[in-house]
């Protein structure tokens, strides 16, 4: 029987990233549905970050 684990703040890096944010991954397929939601949100944030990196002139100085 699998034991499920909810992701907590301590599971994520808290310092300012040097590059794009990492996408959370399932831990041995035992994380809850919230991991999927976090994955989707992180993918959207990474897409926005990449848009800003690729087009700095669109977002000012």
C-alpha positions as CSV (number, residue, x, y, z in Angstrom):
1,X,0.0,0.0,0.0
2,X,1.3,3.4,-1.0
3,X,1.8,6.2,1.6
4,X,1.0,9.6,0.2
5,X,2.9,12.8,0.8
6,X,1.7,16.4,0.5
7,X,4.4,18.8,-0.7
8,X,5.4,21.4,1.9
9,X,7.3,24.6,1.7
10,X,10.5,22.9,2.8
11,X,10.4,20.7,-0.4
12,X,11.1,23.8,-2.5
13,X,14.3,25.9,-2.9
14,X,13.7,29.3,-1.2
15,X,16.6,31.3,-2.6
16,X,16.4,33.4,-5.8
17,X,16.9,31.1,-8.8
18,X,19.8,31.6,-11.1
19,X,17.7,30.4,-14.0
20,X,14.2,29.2,-14.8
21,X,12.4,27.7,-11.9
22,X,12.4,23.9,-11.6
23,X,9.1,22.1,-12.2
24,X,8.0,20.0,-9.2
25,X,7.9,16.3,-9.9
26,X,6.0,13.4,-8.4
27,X,7.9,11.6,-5.6
28,X,7.8,7.9,-6.5
29,X,4.2,8.5,-7.8
30,X,3.0,9.0,-4.2
31,X,2.2,12.7,-4.2
32,X,-1.3,13.9,-4.2
33,X,-3.2,15.6,-7.0
34,X,-1.9,18.9,-5.7
35,X,1.5,18.0,-7.3
36,X,-0.2,18.0,-10.7
37,X,-1.8,21.4,-10.0
38,X,1.6,22.7,-8.9
39,X,3.2,21.3,-12.1
40,X,0.7,23.1,-14.3
41,X,1.2,26.4,-12.4
42,X,5.0,26.1,-12.6
43,X,4.9,25.4,-16.3
44,X,2.8,28.6,-16.8
45,X,5.2,30.6,-14.6
46,X,8.2,29.2,-16.6
47,X,6.5,30.2,-19.9
48,X,6.0,33.7,-18.6
49,X,9.6,33.9,-17.3
50,X,10.9,32.7,-20.7
51,X,8.8,35.2,-22.5
52,X,10.3,38.0,-20.3
53,X,13.8,36.7,-20.9
54,X,13.3,36.4,-24.6
55,X,11.6,39.8,-25.0
56,X,13.0,42.2,-22.4
57,X,12.1,45.2,-24.6
58,X,8.4,44.4,-24.1
59,X,8.6,44.8,-20.4
60,X,10.7,47.9,-19.9
61,X,14.1,48.3,-18.2
